[in-house]
Amino acid sequence: HAEGRRLATIAEQTAARANAARAKGNTDSADKLSQKAVEQYREALSYSAEMPDAWNNMGVQLMEIGDYLAASEAFTVAMQQSPTDPRPCENLGIVYDRTGWPDEAIKYFDKALERSPNYLPALRGAIKCAHTQGEASEFRLGQVRRALMIETDPANREFFEREVLRISGRLD
């Protein structure tokens, strides 16, 4: 019986090592794919710089490999070239949020929402950053209520419902 437990422990340890190695492989693979994608977007843009989707998608890949400065530059170009697309604004908000600039992040999430008021990823980002900053205003309350009308994810809905209570309490 002790031999069976020892073998089971060894099997668990081996499985844990295999999972850790697989996770590292996935990370390495994703980084290589992202870098390759960035190279392909750069090549495409060398032929024609007027491709906002390529700029935006390249920015996403640059974010994935942690080159936030280059990503922000790519998103800025995409925003300029496609003045109605909320995605580059939202992505620039993500860059600022990830790099510790929530005030700037909120500005770009709000800019995305100016372009498309019901764009759920930007609503999520703006609400999250406003929560982090402790912001409570009628404007944010309206965003949260709008998000509740379209959000289907239970965890996000629960967070938004708590935000309604938090903001309403602060405004009273």
Steps between C-alpha positions, in 0.01 A plus 500: 500500500788741579658421164175598327491837682866563410431426133191723507706785650767457232229500232350823641842668510570391143164632384564833676841532330344414164227761548756765600713418196194512274398838642848637436491356151165668437642830620813465289295393200258790540790745523657358185169514317441855618847606388446332163162670467658839579759440227225410253296810587809718465564350158139562396517858626823556308295446184208714614490694825129576457365185664346581839415135573863401445616778734248394764578129469873567508445702817319206658793271418749756633298512822520122521880511494510789746613778264247751631665808351494360146148369560379845605654651186327241281163560669540876460551461126201264479285753691598776258438287192166362617318773692187292563658172615494470882754214516825699471378739772404212726833331436687818585296510821618147575864605443466787746316281751764226485781750541350666806338812354128456582418870442629476143337160456158643588544776240555246223222266615270805496628596154410149380154548648462833319549301181269217605303559822407133551845351428512258792879451526547877539211522748667227707833680487360842589297362789793300636736799486241732652454248781878484557508880520198511730315718250129547558296718264167500321697448178664179630172382650346533154783292352452229760126489438559480125750217554246311711255511208741318268736298722440125507799383704377428855822615671500832313130548569560446871784753497285754313212451744738572789624808312145633471470471877845654563449794266141562609610495863774752432265729309233501774 
